[in-house]
Amino acid sequence: MRPFILTALISYLLLLAPAQAEEGAGATVERLNATLIGVMQEAEALGYQGRYDRLAPDLEAVFDFPLMARAALGRHWRTASAEEQAAFTEAFTAFSIAVFADRFDGYSGERFEVTGEQPARRGTVLVRNQLVKTDGEIIAIDYLARLDQAGGGWRLIDTFLDAKYSEIAARRSEYSSIVQNQGLDALITALKDKTAGYGDQQQ
């Protein structure tokens, strides 16, 4: 290869790499949407467990479940032991995936649309997203995204239903009450039971 061609190729690759690294938060939601549509289209054939198994690796790639678990547990995270934190994060992650596997259980021609991004608090980005049904009904499902400090691109850290209800805030309120009245072990057990319950309902 001639020197000037090699130099041009290296320059092109150097320009391309930052562009890929700076992919917007909306692209993360687009990947999630594509995964969900694929699972919805095969929902009946997959069954609940098949949907769970198909969704798990993709959801763990786009959501920052460890950070979400910490936020959902709120002030109780600081007083939990390392073992309790790990057990809660595992139970929280499994439950979160189970919710998706249960919710997206069929397909009737729906489509997702990412409609924009806007800056949010502490360097996060709110990705405006919606589910459009065949009858024209629109359901807003927005996501809060944060750049992974380890260089993994944009990760989703919260979901807003109807453009206003934070799932993390709702869970934090629910979980705080359980921990205060019954303890963290009881919350972990409750999450495991709920996760198992989704599968039992489909049998």
N, C-alpha and C positions, 0 to 999 in steps of 0.2 A: 504494500500500500504506500502511495506517495506521501511524503511528509506533510504537505499542505492539506491533503484529504484527511489524514489522521488527526491533524490539529483541528480541522473543522468539525470532525465527528466528536472529539472530546469536548469541544466548546458547546456543541449541541446537547450532549448528555448532561453537562454541568448546568445548562439552562433548564433542562427538562426536570431534573431531580427536585429542585426547589418548588417547581410548579406542582409536582405530585405531592410533595410534603405539605404544601399549603392548601390542599384540597379542603373545600369548605365543609362546615358542619352539616349542611344540607345533603351532601353526598353520603354521609353516614346514615341519615334517615332514609335516603333512597335505597340503600342496600338493605336496610331493615324492611322497608315496604316490599321490596322484591321477594325477600324471604317469606314474608307473611302471605303474600298473594300465592306463591308457590305452594305453601302448606295448605292454604284455604282450598285451592283447586284440587288437592289430593286428600282433603280432610277425611272423607269417608273411608277411602282405601287404607289410609294410614292408621286410623283410629287414634284414640287419645295418646297412648304410649308412643305410637309412631310419630305423632306430631311433636310430642315432648322431645323425643330423641333427635328429630330433625331440627328442631328449633334451638336446642341447648347450645351447640357450639357457636352458632351465629349470634345468638343473644348475648352470650358471654363475651363475644368479640366486640359488639357495638355498645353494650351497657357496661358501666363501671360498677358492677354489683358490690364489690368491697366498699367503695366510697358511699354508695347508696345505703348499704347496711349500716354503716357508721352514722350517717345522717338520720336514718329512720329510728335508730336507737337513742339518738339525742344525748342528753347529759348522762344517761346510764352507761354509755360506752366507756366513759372515763373510769368508772368504778368497776368495770368488768375485768376479769383476769384475761390473760392472753388466750387461754384455752376456751373461755366463754366467748370471747370475741370471735375466735375461729369457728366455733360451733354455731354461733348465731349467724355469721356470714354465710356459712354453708347452707343452713336451713332457709335463710332469707333468699338466697340465690335459687335454690330448688323451688321454693314457693313462687317466686316471681316468674320463673319459666313455666310452671304449672298453670298460672293464671293465663298466660298467653296461649298455651296449648288448649285450654278450656274455652277461651273466648273466641278464638279464630278456628271454628269447627265446621265451616262450610263456605261455599262460594256461590254467589248468584249474580256474577257479572260486576261486582264492585271494583273500584279502582282507588288507589291512593294518589294524592297530589301534594307535592311540596310547593308551597306558595310563597315562601320567602324566609329571610333570616333577619334578626334584629339583635343588637347588642343587649346584654343583660348584666346583672350584677357580677362583680368580681371576675371580669374577663370571660364570662360565659356567653353563650349565644342561644337565643330562643329560636328554634326552627318551627315555622308555621307549617302545619301538615293537616290534611283532611282526608277522610274516607268518604267517597262519593258513591251513593247507592244508585241502582238502576232507575229508581223512581225520582231521582233528583235530590233526595235528602242528603244533607251534608253533616257529617259528624267531625268536629274539630278534635284532633289528637296531636297536640303540640309536644315538642321535646326540648328539654334544656340540655345543652351540650357543653363540654369542657375539654380543653386540650389536655391529652394525657401527658403528664410531666415526664414520663419515661420515653416519650417520642413515638407513641403509638397512634397519633392522630386524634381526631375528635371522638370522644366517648359520650354517650348519653347518660345523664345522671338524674333525670326526673321526667315524669310524664304529666301533662296537663290535659285533662278531659274537659271538653266544652270550653277550651281556651282559658280556664280559670281555676280548676280544681287540681291542686298538686297532690299526686299520689303519695309522695314522700311525706308531706305534711299530714295527710290523713293517717298514714301508717304510724307516724311518730306519736300522734295523739292516742291512737289505739294501743300501741305497744307500751307507752309510758304508763297507762292505767294498769295494764296487766303486770308489768314489772313492779310497780309500786304495791299492788295488792297481793301478788302471788309469787313474784320473783322472776329472774331471768330464765331459769331452767323451765319454768312453766310456759313462758313465751316460746322458747325453742321447741318444746314439746307440742304446743298448739300449732306452730307453723308446720311441723312435720306431719301432724294429724290432718291439717287442711290439705297439704300436698298429696298425701295418700288418699284423702277423700275424693279428690278430683278423679283419680284413676278408678276408684271403686264405683263412682257414679256411671262410668262408661261401660262397665262390665255387665 
